[in-house]
Amino acid sequence: MRWLHRFPLGLIYVLLACLYMLAAAALALVLVRWLAPWAAVLTTMAVLAPVLAYQVYRAFAPMRSLFRALAGSVATYRDGDYSFGLSWDGQGELRELVDSHNRLGDTLREQRLALVQRELLLDTMVQNTPVAMLLVDPSRHIVLGNVAARRMLGSGRRLEGHAFEEVLAGAETAMQEAFARGGDGMFTVGEADNEDIYHLSRRHFRLNGRMHELIMLRLLTAELRRQEVQTWKKVIRVISHELNNSLAPIASLAHSGAELLRRGQHERLPMALTTIEERARHLEGFIRDYARFAKLPAPRLEAVAWSRFLGQLRDQVDFAVDLHPDDGTVRIDSAQMEQALLNLLKNAHESGSPHQEVRMVLRHVPGAWRIEILDRGSGMNEAVLANALLPFYSTKRNGTGLGLALAREIAEAHGGRIALLNREGGGLCVSIVLPD
């Protein structure tokens, strides 16, 4: 009866029914000679029913095995194992079902292989990138930390499973302050020649229905050192260009003045001398501005009341103030700090921010004052954030690139630090932390 599975199911049902009816009719004709008709029918059914049941069982046994195999392979697919396939020698609907099932398995197996390869490639990239990457779950535990993150925050040990705040507690103070400010930004670790510059990036996204945070810390020191070389080359070109623009006409006018004297044409000398004086004064101012940055004197610290200092500052530029406590004092060089904050406030007004959105927030934190200049301008992209504090780097057509760099020099000369970060909702925050 195993040959039956080669036929379609409908044909098998019809064939078995016909065989049963023929056998029943033949047996009933034989028995009717000795028994009453009704007894012959009952006897025929009693004799042939077990035979029919046995034949039906044998006929459908391969199909039952196939159905069990189908159920088992579906269970393995559900468990992520796509290595099983089915074989069926019959034809008809069952053959189509088996072929469709095998094609599904092949498709799932190919997709799983491609997914594994992509995951392997992604894991290799994440683990070998020089950017420190941390994935933090909603309970603030680290789900993933790559090799760079282990070296930077864990002394080489695995970070997975540890509370992020506990790991951050062992980091540098500047790094902790950068995280406390929130958002993206730059910060420095170390002092003088051992200073390292980092860029912090934080992103939130939903994973498996829960919000996670991706933290990236990028060491920019080497890149910025190369950028500084390019910047100094740019400085040399700018200074050379400015000197040539002033010295060439001065030399030409001096020669013309000497010629006018020789000819006795004294009436044209005042104009030549006036032009020489203007070009000389312009050159003097140009050199003085750059020298002020290059030779910033050591700050002369004195106790200054914030309320008085801010009042003098607001006489020069308009901004809103949020000071707490309002009777606080700080030890600073008033002239230098005033110059630094004026540069930052003017930048805030030139950022496209509404004037009423330019604010200065001052807060006293343990052992320090935090000053934040806030605006609602266009902010900065990552490239500008990475270079904004470098001398002579400017995105303005006529900018000198000294405003932010001078503010950084003054803040660091006071023993503090400066950081830039974009605000949520647009705009920029320039944060200065000064020790008491």
Buried (B, 14 or more C-beta within 10 A) or exposed (E): BEEBBBBBBEEBEEEBEEEBEEBBEEBBEEBBEEBEEEEBBBBBBEEBEEEBEEBBEEBBBBBEEBEEBBEEBBEEBEEEEBEBEBEBEBEBEBBEBBEEBBEBBEEBBEEBEEEEEEEEEEEEEBBEBEBBBBBBBEEEBBBBBBBBBBEBBBEEEEBEEBEBEEBBEEBBEBBBBBBEBEBBBBBBBEEEEEEBBBBBBBEEEEEEEEEBBBBBBBBBBEBBEEBBEEBEEBBEEBBEEBEEEBEEBBEEBEEBBEEBEEEEEEEEEEEBEEBBEEBEEEBEEBBEEBEEBEEBEEBEBEEBEBEEBBEEBBEEBEBEBEBEEEEBBBBBBBEBBBBBBBBBBBBBBEBEBEEEBBBBBBBBEEEBBBBBBBBBBEBBEEEBBBBBBBBBBBEEEEEBBBBBBBBBBBBBBBBBBBBBBBBEEBBBBBBBBBEE
